[in-house]
Amino acid sequence: MRSAPTILHLDMDAFYASVEQASKPSLRGKAVIVGGLGPRGVVATASYEARVHGVHSAMPMSQARRLAPNAAYLVPRFTLYRSISDQVMALLRALSPLVEPLSLDEAFVDLEAGGTAWDERSARLVGAKLRADIRAVTGLTGSVGLAASKMLAKIASEQAKPDGLVVIEPGTERAMLEPMPVRTLPGVGPATGDHLRRAGIHTVGEIAEAGEDELVRLLGKAHGHALYAMALARDDRPVVAERETKSVSVEDTYDVDIHDRVRVGLEVQRLADRCVRRLRGAGLSGRTIVLKVRRYDFSTLTRSETLRGPTDDPAVVREAAARLLDSVDTTGGVRLLGVGVSGLADYTQEDLFAQAAGGAGEEAAEAEESEPAPEPRPEVPVERRWSAGHDVRHTEYGHGWVQGSGLGRVTVRFETPGSSPGRVKTFRVDDPALEAADPLPLVEAPPDLPEPMRPPEEPPPRPLEG
């Protein structure tokens, strides 16, 4: 483990909910819960105002509604979250070439590799400037932990929440960890925590006192060795630059099982288009199309087809997904559908006419030649859906967001990130003056992203060896 707190862990504060509060003035300071709103939905993020009521991420949405009935419940806007995440990650990459994203709102940074910090003072200055830059560029807050290892940096950022900075100085780790509950350590979930508690082990200090042999006996060799090392504050894992994306996929869980085979087909086509948009947004193409179907009885089926070359053509992906669906029995209903593309490349096969026309490779083509051409799928009108929290624009009233919809009506609050709380109006769901809109930026004119950071002063020279 290194001798200076030069590993930084950033965790944005209640990220999805904070984005929604920043973009909707009427929700600032109020309980906001983001996630799936149907009976099977779960909480993705809850604002700090909602957490006071006991709401937390991964909680069933039905339970959250019982705990916080007056909160604002919104569907996620991942396009906006990704764009803000890109701004935050750009700030981190200005600090070091070694940035390890864990999610849209969380990452490790090796400041020593970037030459931006080498001791406690310089690391603290970098952390403070990063928090200020994030607020200036995005309007949001993030919590920063600094320590000599990844495990300790993450613990420090958790202690810093919300909107703070905590530095764990080398030499103080054991004393800091000892009184903490065992669940503080990464990899100790509810099951392991219960197992340790039954053995009379409640704190990190008691894990260290139990000894490595006892932990191996309780938890097995691999887990026991790892947990004992963490209890002694030993963690030599390096910060690893972001890994190569292996696949791109999208999926939807439905509030009510879909029984209509035509509707299932339309949903698969819609998911295929969404998947291609994400694929193109990443500048990628792929050879293998994957279909995921979770049926009414929770059984999950996966089907895949490999093309002759990589593609980002929506027609190719749609037709491959439709062929895969033909091999799946959806009798009884479908509760989840997903479409993905793997075997990724940063180029696209130019001549894919044959693939779009009906096959992936010679075996698939030969199999289809003996079968009659399928009948054209009937056109089914799709009712306009207005998701709570999503952006809209009205020809007269301008930009707003959906507060709710039902019984053929949609209620919209008209406001923007820079306005005061706006007025509310209700329209027919098919009102021609109302249309879906792209999210507005949280900060109207964000400052330019900083150049790679330079140390505030030169590090002390190292003594010559030999």
Residue pairs with C-beta under 8 A, 6 or more apart in sequence:
1 148
1 149
1 170
1 233
1 234
1 235
1 236
2 112
2 148
2 149
2 170
3 148
3 170
4 112
4 117
4 118
4 119
4 120
4 123
4 148
4 170
5 120
5 123
5 146
5 147
5 148
5 153
5 167
5 168
5 169
5 170
6 110
6 111
6 112
6 117
6 118
6 119
6 123
6 146
6 148
7 108
7 109
7 110
7 111
7 112
7 146
7 147
7 148
7 149
7 150
7 152
7 153
7 239
8 95
8 108
8 109
8 110
8 111
8 123
8 126
8 127
8 130
8 144
8 145
8 146
8 153
9 106
9 107
9 108
9 109
9 144
9 145
9 146
9 147
9 150
9 153
9 154
9 156
9 157
10 88
10 92
10 106
10 107
10 109
10 130
10 142
10 143
10 144
10 157
11 105
11 106
11 142
11 143
11 145
11 154
11 157
11 158
11 161
12 18
12 88
12 105
12 106
12 134
12 140
12 141
12 142
12 143
13 48
13 140
13 141
13 142
13 143
13 161
13 162
13 163
14 45
14 46
14 47
14 48
14 51
14 162
15 45
15 81
15 104
15 105
15 140
16 34
16 44
16 45
16 76
16 81
17 32
17 33
17 34
17 45
17 46
17 47
17 50
18 47
18 140
18 141
19 77
19 80
19 81
19 84
19 140
19 442
20 27
20 32
20 34
20 72
20 74
20 77
20 389
21 27
21 28
21 29
21 30
21 32
21 47
22 28
22 139
22 140
22 417
22 442
23 80
23 401
23 416
23 417
23 439
23 440
23 442
24 389
24 401
24 413
24 415
24 417
25 415
25 416
25 417
25 419
25 420
25 421
25 422
26 413
26 415
26 421
26 422
27 72
29 49
30 47
30 49
30 71
30 72
31 46
31 47
31 49
31 50
31 52
31 53
31 55
31 68
31 70
31 71
31 72
32 46
32 47
32 49
32 50
32 71
32 72
32 74
33 43
33 45
33 46
33 47
33 50
33 55
33 61
33 64
33 68
33 71
33 72
33 73
33 74
34 43
34 44
34 45
34 46
34 74
34 75
34 76
34 389
35 41
35 42
35 43
35 44
35 45
35 61
35 64
35 73
35 75
35 76
36 42
36 44
36 61
36 75
36 253
37 61
37 73
37 74
37 75
37 387
37 388
38 61
38 253
38 254
38 255
38 256
39 61
39 62
39 255
40 253
40 255
40 335
41 60
41 61
41 62
41 253
41 255
42 58
42 59
42 60
42 61
43 55
43 56
43 57
43 58
43 59
43 60
43 61
43 64
44 57
44 76
45 57
46 55
46 56
46 57
46 59
46 64
48 162
49 71
50 64
50 68
50 71
53 67
53 68
53 71
54 67
55 64
55 67
55 68
55 71
61 73
64 71
64 73
65 73
72 389
73 388
74 388
74 389
75 387
75 388
75 389
75 390
76 389
77 389
77 390
77 391
77 439
79 438
79 439
80 439
81 104
81 105
82 104
83 439
84 138
84 140
84 442
85 104
85 105
87 137
87 138
87 446
87 449
88 105
88 134
88 137
88 138
88 142
89 99
89 101
89 107
90 449
91 130
91 133
91 134
91 137
91 449
91 450
92 99
92 107
92 109
92 130
93 99
94 449
94 450
94 451
94 452
94 453
95 109
95 111
95 114
95 116
95 126
95 130
95 452
95 453
96 109
96 110
96 111
96 113
96 114
96 116
97 113
97 114
97 241
98 109
98 110
98 113
98 114
98 238
98 239
98 240
98 241
99 107
99 108
99 109
99 239
99 241
99 242
100 107
100 108
100 109
100 239
100 240
100 241
100 242
101 107
101 242
102 108
105 142
108 150
108 153
108 154
108 239
109 239
110 238
110 239
111 117
111 123
111 126
112 118
113 239
114 452
114 453
115 455
116 122
116 126
116 453
116 454
116 455
117 123
117 125
117 126
117 455
118 455
118 459
119 459
120 167
120 169
122 455
122 456
122 457
122 459
123 146
123 167
124 146
124 165
124 167
125 456
126 453
127 144
127 146
127 165
127 167
128 165
129 453
130 142
130 144
131 141
131 142
131 144
131 163
131 165
133 450
134 140
134 141
134 142
135 141
136 443
136 446
136 447
137 443
137 446
137 447
137 449
138 442
138 443
138 446
139 417
139 442
139 443
140 442
141 162
141 163
142 163
143 157
143 158
143 160
143 161
143 162
143 163
143 164
143 165
144 156
144 157
144 160
144 164
144 165
144 166
145 152
145 153
145 154
145 155
145 156
145 157
145 158
145 159
145 160
145 165
145 166
145 167
145 168
146 153
146 156
146 165
146 166
146 167
146 168
147 153
147 155
147 156
147 167
147 168
147 173
148 168
148 170
148 173
149 233
149 235
149 236
149 237
150 235
150 237
150 239
151 185
151 186
151 230
151 233
151 235
151 237
152 168
152 173
152 233
152 235
153 168
154 186
155 168
155 177
155 180
155 184
156 166
156 167
156 168
157 166
159 166
160 166
168 176
173 233
174 208
174 232
174 233
177 184
177 204
177 205
177 231
177 233
178 203
178 204
178 205
178 208
179 203
179 204
179 205
180 203
180 204
181 193
181 202
181 203
181 204
182 188
182 192
182 193
182 196
182 197
182 201
182 202
182 203
182 204
182 206
182 207
183 189
183 193
184 204
185 204
185 207
185 227
185 230
185 231
186 230
187 223
187 226
187 227
187 230
188 196
188 227
192 219
192 223
192 227
195 218
195 219
196 202
196 207
196 218
199 210
199 214
199 218
200 206
201 207
201 210
204 231
205 231
207 215
207 227
207 228
207 231
208 228
208 231
208 232
210 218
211 228
212 224
212 225
212 228
215 223
215 224
215 225
215 227
215 228
216 224
216 225
217 224
218 224
219 227
229 235
245 282
245 284
245 344
246 342
246 344
247 286
247 290
247 340
247 341
247 342
247 344
248 275
248 278
248 279
248 282
248 284
248 286
248 340
248 341
248 342
248 344
249 275
249 290
249 292
249 338
249 339
249 340
249 341
250 271
250 274
250 275
250 278
250 338
250 339
250 340
251 271
251 292
251 336
251 337
251 338
251 339
252 267
252 271
252 336
252 337
252 338
253 294
253 335
253 336
254 334
254 335
254 336
254 337
257 296
257 332
257 333
257 334
257 335
258 264
258 267
258 330
258 333
258 334
258 335
259 330
259 332
259 333
259 334
261 330
262 377
262 378
262 380
263 380
264 325
264 330
264 334
264 337
265 322
265 325
265 377
266 380
266 382
267 337
268 291
268 321
268 322
268 325
268 337
268 339
269 318
269 321
269 322
271 321
271 337
271 338
271 339
272 314
272 317
272 318
272 321
272 339
273 314
273 317
273 318
274 339
275 317
275 339
275 340
275 341
276 312
276 313
276 314
276 317
276 341
279 285
279 286
279 312
279 341
280 312
283 346
284 312
284 344
284 345
284 346
285 310
285 311
285 312
285 341
285 344
285 345
285 346
285 347
285 348
285 349
286 310
286 311
286 312
286 341
286 342
286 343
286 344
286 345
287 306
287 307
287 308
287 309
287 310
287 311
287 342
287 343
287 345
288 304
288 305
288 306
288 307
288 341
288 342
288 343
289 304
289 305
289 306
289 307
289 317
289 320
289 321
289 324
289 339
289 340
289 341
289 360
290 302
290 303
290 304
290 324
290 338
290 339
290 340
290 341
290 342
291 302
291 303
291 304
291 321
291 324
291 325
291 328
291 337
291 338
291 339
292 300
292 301
292 302
292 336
292 337
292 338
292 339
292 340
293 300
293 301
293 302
293 303
293 325
293 328
293 330
293 334
293 336
293 337
293 338
294 300
294 301
294 334
294 335
294 336
294 337
295 301
295 330
295 332
295 333
295 334
295 335
296 332
296 333
296 334
296 335
297 332
298 335
300 336
301 328
303 324
303 325
303 327
303 328
304 324
304 342
305 320
305 323
305 324
305 360
305 364
306 343
306 360
306 361
307 316
307 320
307 349
307 352
307 355
307 360
307 361
308 349
308 352
308 354
308 355
308 360
308 361
309 348
309 349
309 352
309 355
310 343
310 344
310 345
310 347
310 348
310 349
311 317
311 348
311 349
311 352
311 355
312 348
313 348
313 352
313 355
313 356
315 356
316 352
316 355
316 356
317 339
317 341
319 356
319 358
320 355
320 360
321 339
326 374
354 365
358 365
358 368
359 365
359 368
383 429
384 429
384 430
385 405
386 392
386 402
386 405
386 410
386 429
387 402
388 402
388 403
388 404
388 405
389 401
389 402
390 401
390 402
390 436
391 399
391 400
391 401
391 436
391 437
391 438
391 439
391 440
392 399
392 400
392 401
392 402
392 412
392 434
392 435
392 436
392 437
393 399
393 400
393 434
393 435
393 436
393 437
394 400
394 412
394 414
394 425
394 427
394 433
394 434
395 433
396 433
397 412
397 414
397 425
398 414
398 416
399 414
399 415
399 416
399 437
399 440
400 412
400 413
400 414
400 415
400 422
401 412
401 413
401 415
402 410
402 411
402 412
403 411
403 412
403 413
403 424
404 410
404 411
405 411
405 429
408 428
408 429
409 426
409 427
409 428
409 429
410 426
410 427
410 428
410 429
410 431
410 434
411 424
411 425
411 426
412 424
412 425
412 426
412 427
412 434
413 421
413 422
413 423
413 424
414 422
414 423
414 424
414 425
415 421
415 422
416 422
416 440
417 440
417 441
417 442
417 443
417 444
418 444
427 433
427 434
